[in-house]
């Protein structure tokens, strides 16, 4: 039931560096869709931070941890007071789903308008 992203000519990506992804033949592709625009793939600072965190704890946010609270406090301190609640999700899809569910709950409507 799951389709390959490029059904007619699928890519087999085997590695990535910076803003590029590479297929099994070494062909380079500019990555414009994988949420790497901020720092790119394999950024040394991100690898270092991720490694440090995984050495300490490698789990998701279903468990309580002080870092979640501290991050939320640092984040909300930069925002207007009305924006004082954080929801941590793992993807844009989850964020969109949560936003839709919150809007439906708040307004009591099920209708959605989307633009292509």
C-alpha positions as CSV (number, residue, x, y, z in Angstrom):
1,X,0.0,0.0,0.0
2,X,3.0,2.3,0.2
3,X,4.2,3.8,-3.1
4,X,7.8,4.7,-4.0
5,X,8.1,8.5,-4.1
6,X,9.4,8.5,-7.7
7,X,7.4,5.6,-9.1
8,X,8.5,5.8,-12.8
9,X,12.3,6.2,-12.1
10,X,12.9,5.4,-8.4
11,X,16.0,6.7,-6.7
12,X,18.0,4.6,-4.4
13,X,19.7,7.1,-2.1
14,X,22.6,5.6,-0.2
15,X,24.2,8.7,1.5
16,X,24.0,12.4,1.9
17,X,26.4,15.3,2.7
18,X,25.5,19.0,3.1
19,X,22.7,19.9,0.7
20,X,23.2,16.8,-1.5
21,X,22.0,13.2,-1.6
22,X,23.9,10.5,-3.6
23,X,22.4,7.5,-5.3
24,X,24.0,4.0,-5.6
25,X,25.8,5.1,-8.8
26,X,27.3,8.2,-7.1
27,X,25.0,10.6,-8.9
28,X,24.5,13.8,-6.9
29,X,21.0,15.3,-6.3
30,X,20.2,18.7,-4.6
31,X,18.0,17.8,-1.6
32,X,15.0,20.2,-1.6
33,X,12.5,18.0,0.3
34,X,14.1,16.3,3.3
35,X,14.0,19.1,6.0
36,X,17.8,19.7,5.7
37,X,17.7,23.3,4.6
38,X,18.9,24.7,7.9
39,X,22.2,22.8,8.4
40,X,22.3,20.1,5.7
41,X,23.0,16.4,6.0
42,X,25.9,15.1,8.1
43,X,26.6,18.5,9.7
44,X,29.4,17.9,12.3
45,X,27.8,20.0,15.0
46,X,24.5,18.1,14.6
47,X,26.3,14.8,14.6
48,X,28.2,15.8,17.8
49,X,25.1,16.9,19.6
50,X,23.1,13.8,18.5
51,X,25.9,11.5,19.6
52,X,26.2,13.2,23.0
53,X,22.5,12.9,23.5
54,X,22.4,9.2,22.4
55,X,25.2,8.4,24.7
56,X,23.0,9.7,27.6
57,X,19.5,8.7,26.5
58,X,18.0,7.6,23.2
59,X,14.2,7.6,23.5
60,X,11.2,9.7,22.4
61,X,9.2,12.3,24.2
62,X,6.6,9.9,25.7
63,X,8.7,9.8,28.9
64,X,9.3,12.7,31.3
65,X,12.7,14.4,31.0
66,X,13.9,17.8,32.3
67,X,15.4,18.7,28.8
68,X,11.9,18.8,27.3
69,X,10.7,21.3,29.9
70,X,13.9,23.4,29.7
71,X,13.6,23.5,25.9
72,X,10.0,24.5,26.0
73,X,10.8,27.2,28.5
74,X,13.6,28.6,26.4
75,X,11.5,28.5,23.3
76,X,8.4,30.1,24.8
77,X,10.6,32.9,26.3
78,X,11.2,34.1,22.8
79,X,7.5,34.2,21.9
80,X,4.5,36.4,22.9
81,X,2.8,35.3,26.1
82,X,-0.2,34.0,24.3
83,X,2.1,31.4,22.6
84,X,3.0,29.6,25.8
85,X,2.2,26.0,25.0
86,X,4.5,23.6,23.2
87,X,3.6,20.4,21.4
88,X,6.6,18.3,20.4
89,X,6.1,16.1,17.3
90,X,8.5,14.3,15.1
91,X,7.6,15.5,11.6
92,X,5.8,18.1,9.6
93,X,3.0,15.6,9.0
94,X,2.5,15.1,12.7
95,X,2.5,18.8,13.2
96,X,-0.1,19.3,10.5
97,X,-2.2,16.5,11.9
98,X,-2.1,18.0,15.4
99,X,-2.9,21.5,14.2
100,X,-5.9,20.1,12.3
101,X,-7.1,18.2,15.4
102,X,-6.7,21.2,17.6
103,X,-8.5,23.5,15.2
104,X,-11.4,21.0,14.9
105,X,-11.6,20.6,18.6
106,X,-11.6,24.4,19.2
107,X,-14.1,25.3,16.5
108,X,-16.2,22.2,16.4
109,X,-16.1,22.0,12.6
110,X,-14.8,19.2,10.5
111,X,-14.4,21.1,7.1
112,X,-11.0,21.8,5.7
113,X,-9.8,23.8,2.7
114,X,-6.5,22.9,1.2
115,X,-4.6,24.5,-1.7
116,X,-2.5,22.6,-4.1
